[in-house]
């Protein structure tokens, strides 16, 4: 049965996280969370879930321009996205990049990292 998280659930959630998921992702920074809940079976918490707000940088660029101009635009717009995401107290900024050269700039100049998981999206 699903229900909202209660304070008494935290030790069990921490145990599940430490045993099975700690190497994969950070969990207990709740900044930007919209809601969280647990699924229990027979009175025992067996799963925890949260809905977290996140930022996605989206750039629409004139690809006819020189690479130098596009890189300058990329650097400025990504810095803007980073600053605004921090102002909103968000913990991550996502970017889905088609051009590997731009991806390398994001990694090298800004510290973006590749995700190990498969990114999925649901349009609501």
N, C-alpha and C positions, 0 to 999 in steps of 0.2 A: 504494500500500500504506500502511496506517495503522501508526504506531508512536509510542511515547512520545517526547516532546521530549528532545533532547540539547543540551548546552551549545553545541555547534558549530552548531546550527540558529538560534541567536539572531540573528546578523547578517542572515540571509536573511529571517527573520520580521520583523525591524525594517524591512528594505527594502520588503517587501510592504506592511506597515502604513503606512509613510510615503508610499508612492506611491499607495495606493488607499483608505485608511481613516482616516487621521489626522484629517480634518475631521469624521468621523462619531462616533467614540467613543474613549475612552481605553482603552489596552490593557495596558500593562506594570506596572500595580499588581497584583501577584499575591496580595495579602492576600485570604483567603477562597476561594482556588481549591482545588477538590477534586482536579482532575487536568487535564493538558493533553497534547495530542498533535499530530502533524503527519501530513499525507498527502503522500506523495512519489510521483513518477512518474519512472522511469528514474534514480533516485538524486537527483533534484532536489526540494526542498521546494516544493510549490505551494499549500499551505494549512495554516493553524494553527487549532486550536480549543482552547477551555478550558471547563471546567465551573466556574462561579462560584457560591458561596453568596450569597444575597441575602435581605434582609428585606422582608416585605410587612406593612404596617399594615392590620389588619382591625378595623373598628369595627361593633358591633351596637348600634344606638341606638333608644330609644323615640321614634318619630316623632310620638307624640301630645303630647309635651312642647313647651313654647314654644321658639321659635327661639333665644332668649337662653340657655336652659338647654342646648340641644343644642350651641350654639357653645362654651359653657364646657366641656362634656364633650369636645368635639372638641379644643380647645386643650390640655387636660390630657392626654388619651390620646395625642395625637400627640407631645407633648413626652416622654412616657414611652417611646413607641416609638423616638424619636430617641435618647434617652439609652441605652436598652438595646442598640440597634443599634451605637452607638459603643462601648459597653462590650465588645461582641462583636467589635470591630475590623472591622466591616463598612463598606464604602465607600459604600453607597447604601441608601436606604429607599424602597420602592415603595408607591404607594397607587393603587388603581383606584377612582375616585370617580364616583358616579352624579349627585350634586347639584352643579351648576355653582357655586352659592354657596359650598359647602364647598371646592370646588376652588380658588376664588378666595382663600379664607382660607389654604389651604395654600401657595399661591403667594406671597401678600402677607406673611403672618406668619412663614412658615418657610423660604421660598426654594425650594419645590418648583418644578420646571420641567416643561413638557410634553415628551413624547418625540416625536420625528419619525417613528419607526418604528412599525409595527403591532405592538402587544403580542399575543403568542400564548402559550398555555399547553398543556402536555401533562400530563394526569392519568396517573400511573403506577400 
